[in-house]
Amino acid sequence: MTFLDDLARASSDADGAPPFSDQALVDARAGRATVLGDERAAAVLRDGEVELAVHPDHRRRGLGGELLAQVLDVTEGSLAAWAHGDLPGSRVLAERHGFRPVRTLLQQRAAVPAAPRAPRPADGDRIEAFRPGTDEEAWLDLNRRAFADHPEQGGLDRSDLDARLAEDWFDAGDLLLLHRGGELLASCWLKVEPGAPGEFYAVAVAPGHQGEGLGGAVVDAGLVRLAERGVVTASLYVEGDNAAALGLYASRGFTDHAVDVQHRLDR
């Protein structure tokens, strides 16, 4: 899927937001998603959801509308479409085809302090780096439970995790795990790529342990790790209605930077 990766890079450079989620690209490469289009405009279609991008050099020629019409022709029932970055052209395209906005995902950013606060886990808790070949199943179990109501993150399986561990950007030292005894209770996964903010890729706290300061502890550990790696800006994605997470991130200096909107067509 070289053309899809090239299209994603060009669109991200032009718009400041990636047009496809990591999971969409993973599924496309693994043959679990239907890819329509070519290097000028492409759509990734999977499980009643579509993500679409038009190359910056080929915009305002009707390619997005033609591609979305093709998507509608080959699908039935409700269809969700992500507009990463909530660009004006995406809103117009969605409205023109009868989609309505149903979900908001905020991208937030913060400056990474030169000397971040040290994490303060409770007595007996310890924060350690991920151990490839040892921690996969424990992390997947935590992720499933922490994101049971999350339509994307909560569905990750072993093949999805293995695909991410094989990415060039993966570093085991960037996946921080908080253990209490032999139980994994929280994690903070960072994604660090050259020229981009250091992303808090996934922050998870085990159900039943919210309110114990575990999320704050692993986020602080993540900021320390980013500072050690020389990263000066941190980013993350958070649901617009997740008051607890928004409060945590605000207390660490995160503010809104961009918005992703999911639109839905019911038919």
FENNOR-V586155 format. One line per field, one symbol per residue. psi: psi as a letter, one per 30 degrees, with the letter a starting at -180 (. if undefined). A space follows every 10 residues. Layout:
BEGIN
psi = ???
END
This chain:
BEGIN
psi = heeeeeeeee eeeefgkkfk leeeeeeeef gflkkkaafe klkjkkhgkk kkkkkefglg ggeeeeeeee eeegllakkk kkjkfhkeee eeeeefgglk kfkkkkklll kjkeilkkki llkfkkkllk jkfegeeeee eeeeeehfgk fdefgkaeee eeeefflefk kffgjkkjkj bgkjflljkk jjkkgllkkj ekkkkkkfgl gggeeeeeee eeeeeeeegg kfkkllkkkf gieeeeeeee fggklkelkk kklkjk.
END
